[in-house]
Amino acid sequence: MKNESLPFNWVTIVASPIIGFLAAVYTPLKRETACFAVLYYFVSGIAITGGYHRLWSHKSYEATLPLKWFLAIFGAACCQWSIRTWAECHRSHHRYTDTDQDPYSVRHGLIHAHIGWVLQPEIRAGPTDLSDLDADPVVRLQHRYYLTFAIIMSFIFPSVVPGLLWGDWQGGFIYAGVIRLFFCYQAIFSINSIAHWLGDQPYDDRHTSRNHTLVALLCFGEGYHNYHHEFPADYRNGVEWYQCDITKWCIWVWKQLGLAYDLKQAPDNVVGKGTYQQARKKLERESSKLDWGLPLSQLPGITWDGFQEAVKDGRQLIILSGMVYDIATFIPLHPGGVKILVSHIGKDATKAFNGEIYSHSTAARNWLDEFRVGFLCGNGQRLSHVPIPAAVQDSTGKRL
């Protein structure tokens, strides 16, 4: 798609911050202006996260006409395109995540994902369905007059309020307008870059989306991006009690006030299954790095007679729960002493191992796996002619 706002983007994203920070050196920051700038950062940011994103891009809830206009007007204060264009890129991002049709794919580089994609003549955005947005009169009107909305709400309005109320026209323009806009850009863009690069993936790792707490704090909850990519239609991004998702609470308050309704939420059981499956996947990866001893498929079957003959030949073997272990190298390391182990050579020590003498720890059982050399066969066949392997460590062993 053609980047129709390219000249405007270069001015607002690149040129105006340079001018703004230089002008700030000569512009005193009044306390009232600072408070207003922070408040306006919050209001305009929530209009993006709660409006552009969760309402129009994902339809995670429905809004009344007054709330829609509030979000459309103040969302333009962030100069991040019209609702329609923003949602088109974002829906494309979700549909084609991490591919060449993802407009801000992190696989094209961190700078591209963060800011480079909005400064290019053409934006890589795969096709998506926008019929619902085209049917929304608020979206259509804001799209038609986007530049007017953006200039008024980004620069004129934040200058007029401090100017009329406490006489700080220049401070309002610099701090509540230009510098606030710079931080709005960096915060929202960090979702596309940092939240696809750093952080944890508790729900799925097939794509690059991640949960990043700092991004969540800067973007009013949007940083819990791994959850969002798994459940994009959920009006929440942060679902744990300790996660700071301010946008979620704003939507909830709007519902209590009768301004929002039909809040969509992923079923707890589906979310729980996803977290369990991802946790299990991570554990299996860690498990594959560990030596769990030779698997049963690689061990010989040994009859009782074969076991006894090997002991008579000098092998220091014991039986535990049907498995045969060669403990020769472990005897001098046994915390309980040498005698007790030697007394069980050639015997079934299962009861003694499991509590008759001492109930051994998980660590002891894991260590024991390294000395596994066979399993006991009870079919009466003499397998003494099958050589019993020496105890070895197998770096490719898996959990049985």
C-alpha positions as CSV (number, residue, x, y, z in Angstrom):
1,M,0.0,0.0,0.0
2,K,1.1,3.5,-0.7
3,N,2.2,5.6,2.3
4,E,0.0,8.6,1.7
5,S,1.2,10.4,4.9
6,L,4.9,10.1,4.1
7,P,5.7,13.8,4.0
8,F,3.6,14.4,7.2
9,N,5.3,11.5,8.9
10,W,8.8,12.9,8.2
11,V,7.7,16.2,9.7
12,T,6.1,14.9,12.8
13,I,8.4,11.9,13.5
14,V,11.8,13.3,12.5
15,A,11.8,17.1,12.1
16,S,9.4,18.3,14.9
17,P,11.1,16.4,17.8
18,I,14.5,18.0,16.8
19,I,12.9,21.4,16.7
20,G,11.0,20.7,19.9
21,F,13.9,19.6,22.0
22,L,16.0,22.5,20.8
23,A,13.2,24.9,21.6
24,A,12.8,23.3,25.1
25,V,16.2,24.7,26.0
26,Y,14.8,28.2,25.8
27,T,11.3,27.4,27.0
28,P,10.7,27.2,30.8
29,L,8.6,24.2,31.8
30,K,5.8,25.4,34.1
31,R,4.4,22.9,36.6
32,E,0.9,23.3,35.2
33,T,2.1,22.7,31.6
34,A,4.0,19.6,32.7
35,C,0.9,18.2,34.4
36,F,-1.2,18.9,31.4
37,A,1.4,17.3,29.0
38,V,1.4,14.1,31.1
39,L,-2.4,14.1,31.2
40,Y,-2.6,14.7,27.5
41,Y,-0.1,11.9,26.9
42,F,-2.4,9.6,28.8
43,V,-5.6,10.7,27.1
44,S,-4.2,10.6,23.6
45,G,-2.4,7.3,24.3
46,I,-5.6,5.7,25.6
47,A,-7.4,6.8,22.5
48,I,-4.9,4.8,20.5
49,T,-4.7,1.7,22.7
50,G,-8.4,1.6,23.6
51,G,-9.8,3.1,20.4
52,Y,-7.6,2.6,17.3
53,H,-6.4,-0.7,18.6
54,R,-8.9,-2.6,20.8
55,L,-12.1,-1.1,19.5
56,W,-11.6,-0.6,15.8
57,S,-8.7,-3.0,14.9
58,H,-10.0,-6.0,16.9
59,K,-13.6,-5.2,17.7
60,S,-12.9,-6.4,21.3
61,Y,-15.8,-4.4,22.5
62,E,-18.5,-2.0,21.2
63,A,-18.7,1.7,22.0
64,T,-21.4,4.3,22.0
65,L,-21.3,7.2,19.5
66,P,-20.0,9.7,22.1
67,L,-17.1,7.4,23.1
68,K,-16.3,6.7,19.5
69,W,-16.0,10.4,18.7
70,F,-13.9,11.0,21.8
71,L,-11.5,8.2,20.8
72,A,-11.4,9.3,17.2
73,I,-10.7,12.9,18.0
74,F,-8.0,12.4,20.7
75,G,-6.5,9.4,18.8
76,A,-5.6,11.9,16.0
77,A,-3.5,13.7,18.6
78,C,-0.9,11.0,18.2
79,C,-0.4,11.6,14.5
80,Q,-0.5,7.9,13.7
81,W,-2.7,8.0,10.7
82,S,-6.4,7.7,10.5
83,I,-8.3,4.9,12.3
84,R,-8.8,3.2,8.9
85,T,-5.2,3.2,7.9
86,W,-3.9,2.3,11.3
87,A,-6.3,-0.6,11.6
88,E,-5.5,-1.8,8.1
89,C,-1.8,-2.0,8.9
90,H,-2.5,-3.6,12.3
91,R,-4.9,-6.3,10.9
92,S,-2.3,-7.1,8.3
93,H,0.3,-7.4,11.1
94,H,-1.8,-10.0,12.9
95,R,-2.8,-11.9,9.8
96,Y,0.7,-12.1,8.3
97,T,2.8,-11.9,11.5
98,D,6.6,-12.2,10.8
99,T,6.1,-12.5,7.0
100,D,6.9,-10.2,4.2
101,Q,3.3,-9.0,4.2
102,D,3.6,-7.9,7.9
103,P,4.0,-4.1,7.6
104,Y,6.3,-3.9,10.7
105,S,7.8,-7.4,10.8
106,V,10.7,-7.5,13.2
107,R,12.3,-10.0,10.9
108,H,13.2,-7.1,8.7
109,G,15.2,-5.5,11.6
110,L,14.5,-3.8,14.8
111,I,14.7,-0.3,13.3
112,H,12.3,-1.2,10.5
113,A,9.8,-2.6,13.0
114,H,10.1,0.4,15.3
115,I,10.1,3.4,12.9
116,G,11.5,2.6,9.5
117,W,8.3,1.2,8.1
118,V,6.4,4.5,8.5
119,L,9.1,6.5,6.7
120,Q,9.0,4.4,3.4
121,P,7.0,5.3,0.3
122,E,5.5,1.8,0.2
123,I,4.2,-0.2,3.2
124,R,4.3,-4.0,3.0
125,A,0.7,-4.8,4.1
126,G,-1.1,-7.9,3.1
127,P,-4.8,-7.6,2.2
128,T,-7.4,-7.6,5.0
129,D,-11.1,-7.1,5.3
130,L,-12.0,-3.5,6.2
131,S,-15.7,-3.6,5.4
132,D,-16.8,-3.0,9.0
133,L,-14.6,0.1,9.2
134,D,-15.9,1.4,5.8
135,A,-19.4,1.1,7.2
136,D,-18.6,3.1,10.3
137,P,-19.5,6.9,9.8
138,V,-17.0,8.0,12.5
139,V,-14.2,6.1,10.8
140,R,-15.1,7.5,7.4
141,L,-15.3,11.1,8.5
142,Q,-12.1,10.9,10.6
143,H,-10.3,9.3,7.6
144,R,-11.4,12.0,5.2
145,Y,-10.3,14.9,7.5
146,Y,-7.5,13.1,9.2
147,L,-4.8,15.8,8.6
148,T,-7.1,18.5,9.9
149,F,-7.9,16.5,13.1
150,A,-4.2,15.6,13.5
151,I,-2.9,19.2,13.2
152,I,-5.6,20.6,15.5
153,M,-5.3,17.9,18.2
154,S,-1.5,17.4,18.1
155,F,-0.4,21.1,18.0
156,I,-3.2,23.6,18.3
157,F,-5.3,22.2,21.1
158,P,-2.3,21.5,23.5
159,S,-1.2,25.1,22.8
160,V,-4.6,26.7,23.4
161,V,-5.4,25.0,26.7
162,P,-2.2,26.1,28.6
163,G,-2.3,29.4,26.7
164,L,-5.8,30.4,27.7
165,L,-5.7,28.9,31.2
166,W,-2.3,30.0,32.5
167,G,-0.8,32.0,29.7
168,D,1.8,29.4,28.5
169,W,1.2,29.3,24.8
170,Q,4.8,28.4,23.8
171,G,5.2,25.8,26.6
172,G,1.9,24.2,25.7
173,F,3.1,23.9,22.0
174,I,6.5,22.6,22.9
175,Y,5.8,20.2,25.8
176,A,2.2,19.2,25.5
177,G,2.4,19.2,21.7
178,V,5.7,18.4,20.1
179,I,7.6,16.6,22.9
180,R,4.5,14.7,24.1
181,L,4.0,13.5,20.5
182,F,7.6,12.3,20.4
183,F,7.0,10.1,23.4
184,C,3.7,8.9,22.1
185,Y,5.5,7.7,18.9
186,Q,8.3,5.9,20.8
187,A,5.9,4.2,23.2
188,I,3.5,2.9,20.6
189,F,6.2,2.0,18.2
190,S,8.0,0.0,20.9
191,I,5.1,-2.5,20.8
192,N,6.1,-3.3,17.2
193,S,9.8,-3.6,18.0
194,I,10.7,-4.3,21.6
195,A,7.6,-6.4,22.3
196,H,8.6,-8.6,19.3
197,W,12.2,-8.8,20.4
198,L,12.6,-9.0,24.2
199,G,10.4,-10.6,26.9
200,D,8.8,-13.8,27.8
201,Q,6.4,-16.0,25.8
202,P,4.1,-17.7,28.3
203,Y,1.3,-18.4,25.7
204,D,3.0,-19.4,22.4
205,D,6.3,-19.1,20.7
206,R,5.4,-19.8,17.1
207,H,5.7,-16.0,16.4
208,T,7.9,-13.3,17.8
209,S,5.4,-11.6,20.1
210,R,6.5,-11.2,23.7
211,N,5.3,-9.9,27.0
212,H,7.4,-6.9,28.1
213,T,6.6,-5.2,31.3
214,L,8.2,-1.8,30.6
215,V,6.4,-1.5,27.3
216,A,3.2,-2.3,29.1
217,L,3.8,0.5,31.5
218,L,4.6,3.0,28.8
219,C,1.6,1.9,26.6
220,F,-1.1,1.4,29.2
221,G,-1.0,-2.4,29.0
222,E,-0.2,-3.0,25.4
223,G,3.1,-4.6,26.2
224,Y,1.6,-7.9,27.2
225,H,1.9,-8.7,23.5
226,N,2.3,-12.4,23.6
227,Y,-1.2,-12.8,25.2
228,H,-2.6,-10.3,22.7
229,H,-1.4,-12.2,19.7
230,E,-2.9,-15.4,21.0
231,F,-6.2,-13.8,21.9
232,P,-6.5,-10.6,19.8
233,A,-10.3,-10.2,20.3
234,D,-9.9,-10.1,24.1
235,Y,-10.5,-6.6,25.4
236,R,-7.7,-7.3,27.9
237,N,-4.0,-7.7,27.3
238,G,-2.9,-8.1,30.9
239,V,-4.9,-10.9,32.5
240,E,-2.9,-11.5,35.7
241,W,-3.7,-9.5,38.8
242,Y,-0.2,-8.1,38.9
243,Q,-0.1,-6.9,35.3
244,C,-0.7,-3.2,34.7
245,D,-3.2,-3.0,31.9
246,I,-4.7,0.5,32.3
247,T,-6.5,0.3,28.9
248,K,-8.4,-2.7,30.2
249,W,-9.6,-0.8,33.2
250,C,-10.6,2.2,31.2
251,I,-12.7,0.0,29.0
252,W,-14.2,-1.6,32.1
253,V,-15.0,1.9,33.5
254,W,-16.6,2.9,30.2
255,K,-18.8,-0.1,30.5
256,Q,-19.9,0.8,34.0
257,L,-20.8,4.3,32.7
258,G,-22.8,2.9,29.8
259,L,-20.3,4.0,27.2
260,A,-19.0,0.5,26.2
261,Y,-20.7,-2.9,26.0
262,D,-20.2,-6.4,24.6
263,L,-16.7,-6.7,26.1
264,K,-15.1,-9.9,24.6
265,Q,-13.0,-12.1,26.8
266,A,-11.2,-15.4,26.0
267,P,-12.4,-18.4,28.0
268,D,-10.3,-19.0,31.1
269,N,-10.0,-22.7,30.2
270,V,-8.7,-22.0,26.8
271,V,-6.1,-19.5,28.2
272,G,-5.2,-22.1,30.8
273,K,-4.6,-24.8,28.3
274,G,-2.4,-22.5,26.2
275,T,-0.2,-21.6,29.2
276,Y,0.1,-25.2,30.2
277,Q,1.0,-26.3,26.7
278,Q,3.6,-23.6,26.4
279,A,5.1,-24.4,29.8
280,R,5.3,-28.0,28.9
281,K,7.0,-27.2,25.6
282,K,9.6,-25.2,27.5
283,L,10.1,-28.0,29.9
284,E,10.6,-30.5,27.1
285,R,13.2,-28.3,25.6
286,E,15.1,-28.2,28.9
287,S,14.6,-31.9,29.3
288,S,16.2,-32.6,25.9
289,K,19.4,-30.9,27.2
290,L,19.7,-33.3,30.1
291,D,21.1,-36.9,30.4
292,W,18.2,-39.1,31.5
293,G,20.2,-42.3,31.1
294,L,19.8,-44.9,28.3
295,P,16.2,-45.3,27.3
296,L,14.6,-48.7,27.7
297,S,14.6,-49.3,23.9
298,Q,18.5,-49.4,24.1
299,L,18.7,-51.6,27.1
300,P,19.0,-55.4,27.1
301,G,16.5,-57.6,28.9
302,I,18.2,-59.6,31.7
303,T,16.7,-62.7,33.4
304,W,17.2,-63.3,37.1
305,D,19.7,-66.1,36.4
306,G,21.6,-63.9,34.0
307,F,21.7,-61.2,36.7
308,Q,23.1,-63.6,39.2
309,E,25.7,-65.0,36.9
310,A,26.9,-61.5,36.1
311,V,27.2,-60.8,39.9
312,K,29.2,-64.0,40.3
313,D,31.5,-62.8,37.5
314,G,32.3,-59.7,39.6
315,R,29.7,-57.2,38.4
316,Q,28.3,-55.0,41.1
317,L,24.7,-55.0,40.1
318,I,21.5,-54.3,42.0
319,I,17.8,-54.3,41.1
320,L,15.4,-51.4,41.7
321,S,11.8,-51.5,40.5
322,G,12.6,-54.0,37.8
323,M,15.7,-52.1,36.5
324,V,19.3,-53.4,36.7
325,Y,22.0,-50.9,37.8
326,D,25.7,-51.2,37.8
327,I,26.8,-49.2,40.9
328,A,30.5,-49.9,40.9
329,T,31.5,-46.3,40.3
330,F,28.9,-45.0,42.7
331,I,29.7,-47.1,45.8
332,P,32.5,-44.9,47.1
333,L,30.2,-41.8,46.6
334,H,27.2,-43.2,48.5
335,P,26.3,-40.7,51.2
336,G,25.0,-43.6,53.4
337,G,28.3,-45.4,53.3
338,V,29.8,-48.3,51.4
339,K,28.6,-51.2,53.5
340,I,24.9,-50.7,53.0
341,L,25.3,-50.7,49.2
342,V,27.7,-53.7,49.1
343,S,25.2,-55.7,51.2
344,H,22.5,-55.3,48.5
345,I,24.7,-56.3,45.5
346,G,23.0,-59.2,43.7
347,K,19.7,-58.4,45.3
348,D,16.4,-56.6,44.7
349,A,16.9,-53.4,46.8
350,T,13.6,-51.8,45.9
351,K,12.0,-51.9,49.3
352,A,15.2,-50.7,51.0
353,F,15.6,-47.8,48.5
354,N,12.0,-46.7,48.8
355,G,11.7,-46.4,52.6
356,E,12.4,-49.7,54.4
357,I,15.9,-48.4,55.1
358,Y,15.7,-44.9,53.7
359,S,13.3,-43.1,51.3
360,H,15.6,-41.6,48.7
361,S,15.3,-38.2,47.2
362,T,14.4,-37.2,43.7
363,A,18.1,-36.2,43.2
364,A,19.1,-39.7,44.2
365,R,16.7,-41.3,41.7
366,N,17.9,-39.0,38.9
367,W,21.5,-39.8,39.7
368,L,20.7,-43.5,39.6
369,D,19.5,-43.2,36.0
370,E,23.1,-42.8,34.9
371,F,23.9,-46.3,36.1
372,R,21.0,-48.1,34.4
373,V,22.3,-51.1,32.3
374,G,19.2,-53.3,31.7
375,F,15.8,-54.3,32.8
376,L,14.7,-57.5,34.5
377,C,12.8,-60.1,32.3
378,G,10.4,-62.4,34.0
379,N,9.7,-64.8,31.2
380,G,12.1,-67.4,32.4
381,Q,14.5,-67.2,29.4
382,R,18.2,-67.4,30.1
383,L,19.7,-64.3,28.6
384,S,23.1,-64.6,30.3
385,H,24.7,-64.9,26.9
386,V,23.6,-61.3,26.2
387,P,26.4,-59.0,27.4
388,I,25.3,-56.6,30.1
389,P,26.7,-53.1,29.1
390,A,28.8,-51.2,31.5
391,A,27.2,-48.1,33.1
392,V,27.6,-45.2,30.7
393,Q,26.3,-41.7,30.4
394,D,24.2,-40.9,27.4
395,S,24.0,-37.3,26.4
396,T,21.1,-37.9,24.1
397,G,19.0,-39.8,26.6
398,K,15.4,-38.8,27.0
399,R,12.9,-39.1,29.9
400,L,11.3,-42.5,29.8
